[in-house]
Amino acid sequence: MALLNQIIAIQNGKKSKLQAGLSEIYKLVQKPELFNGLIRRYEPNDDDGERLPDERKHVQYTVQQLLEQAQKLIEDTVDITATQDYANTQARANIEVNGKVLVENVPVTHLLYLEKQLVDLRTLISKLPTLDEGENWQFDSGLGYYITDEKWTNKTKKVMQNHIVAEATDKHPAQVQVYTEDVNVGKWRTKNMSAAIPRAVKNSMVERVEKLQDAIKLAREQANTMEVEQKNVAKPLLDFVLNGTASS
């Protein structure tokens, strides 16, 4: 008996061969001249009349010949696909991480599905926002997210000021320079809030999803080592279509 992973390895080649073969046959059946031939002999009316050589055009293909080729191609591919599909209903394995079985007897088709889903989950987790590590965050269970300690910052306002550069005299007015000065007028009390997660939590999730991805791949490989029973489903189907026969 073959193993399921061996069947999987050769199935794509069979499918490609089927597609190419049927495409070539399809082109041939659209050329009626390939299926026609003739034998033509000339006979003069008089014994002394001109003699002409026989003409012959050979039939290059027969419909039956091409149908047999198509049937062989289809049977090879359908039967190996059936062998895989039937085996897939029986191939199962446990998903195990760190020696602990998370899920038992998972069908190989579902393991393939899970592999694809975990790729998307891994991408999502990698994009999750994380807390600014420059802040001191505390989780507030009442709010449901993180908050920092209250910080005080000064609120300033620009105020116009005058500076006498030269005092006034009996001949000249005083020379005054105008400038602005930042004057403290109050304080801001600020608490930052964030519904992001700590970077360590994100990294742990990434690590766990990667471990699960590896476990599922191993489970799939294990499931694909089962022995398969060869299935032959194509012949009765094609006999019905091409020959009009059917098993009772």
C-alpha positions, 0 to 999 in steps of 0.5 A: 500500500502507498502512503497518503503523503506519497499520493499527494506528492504525485497528484499534482503531476497527474492533474497537470498531465490531464489538463495538457492531454485533454487540451491537445485532444480538444484541439484535434477534435476540432479539425475534421480533416484529420479524421477523414481519408480516401482512396481514389483510383482512375480508370480510363474509358479506353484501354489506350487512355491516359493512366493516372496514379492512385490517390490516397489520404490516410485517416490520421486519428479516430474518434475512438482512439482519442476517446481512449486516450482521454479515458486513460488520462481521466481515469489516472487522475480521478482515481488518484484523487479519489484515493486521496479524498477517501483517505482524507476522511480517515487520516487524523492526528492529535495537535500536541504542544509541549507534550500536552494534547490540545485537540484529539483526532483532527482530520487532515483536511481540517489541519490544512484549514487551521494552518491557513487560519493561523497565518492570518492570526499570526499577522493580526497579532504582530500588528497589535498596538503596544504600550509606550515603554517610556511610561509607567502603566497600571491596569485599571480594572474599573476602566478596563485599560491602562493608565499612568500616574498623574503628571503636572506640567506648567501652563505658560502665557506670552506676556509683552514686556518693555525694556528701557534701553536709554533713559529720556533726556531733555533732548531725546525721549526714552528708548524702549525695547518691546519683547515677550516673556513666557509667564507661568499662569497655571498647571496641567494635571495629566493622566495618559490612558491606553487600551493597548497591551504590554509588548511582553504580552504581545511577544508571548502570543506570537510565540504561542501561535508559532508553536501551534503552527509548528504543532499543526504542521507536525500533526498534518505530516503524521496524518499523511503517513497513513496507508491508503487503499487504492480507489478505482471510481473513474471506469464505471463512470466513464463507461456509462458516458462513453459506452452506455454501460452501467453496473447494476 
